[in-house]
Amino acid sequence: MTTAWIPLLSVPLAAALSAGLIVRLMPLLRRYALARPNARSSHTVPTPQGGGIAVVTALITVSGLLAGAPEVGPREAWTWLAGGALALAVLGAVDDLRPLPALPRLAVQLLVVGLLVWRLDGRLVPEVPLWLERGVATLAGLWFVNLVNFMDGLDWMTVAEIVPVSGALVLLGLAGALPLLPTLVAAALLGAMLGFAPFNRPVAGLFLGDVGSLPLGLVTAWLLCQLALAGGLAAAILLPLVYLADASLTLAARAARGERVWEAHRGHFYQRATVNGLTVRGVVGRVFGVNCALAGLAVGTVFLPSWPVSLVALALGAALVAGLLRRFGRRGVEGAQAAGGIR
């Protein structure tokens, strides 16, 4: 019996549960979880945050229920992932309501990421010692969790990132290039984000909050690691390349200027783009388009597995992302008021 029904069913279930929970939670979020604008915000009026509660709940509930199907196999990996996601969701919820110091936040994130990395089944680079591979993977996972949080600063931005990435992972899984459990998780993630998307469209009536961005970063990092372990290392690099490039280059530039890199700011390329004349829809539309192109390149490296194909795909992906960031950093005339999606 085919197993395709498991991930395919999880998409509409997670979307419906995510949207339904948001509708029920919205009155409470408006009362207790307003994100008030400050000098670093992209919004100008208080807006409810905490949509991540619904997204993470839908993701874990639907993937957990369907992971019980005999075809999926052992649930141990899912249990560790779900536990880590819930831990970061709690951390994010506390930080949303009462901002925490950077060090305790990083300590909890490091513990959660480290536990997941050391539970991985398989090797990414067998030629290096296990402790070195796992140590580097832990630091990379910690960075990915935070960069997703950093990049979640514009209406639909996380939707424009997670939907193409998770959609590509689902397609790869249905084609047999990814094990069933991560395919199921990717499908539940895709559905949960689609359920959230209407509420976050510009001008957004709801934000994810750290309660959503932190666990989504963890789950996405785990999925990309599963793809790399399955032989798709180049694809795992290509899929999140927009986020990796924007956040990493911004961090490096801020560190070179001697700024406190752990503090909130408005120096990301996507944030500068709205100042330079692009509307929010123009920014996220370009991000979505480039992410879809990166997804196509990633799929190509999996189905045409050779180093020349991977190198060409990585070069093309890097060129696409470089062009996008260069456009974001250039002052233009379109959308001069840069008001769409900001309030």
Beta strands, then each sheet from edge to edge (+ up, - down):
strand 1: 34-35
strand 2: 47-48
sheet 1: 1+ 2-
end
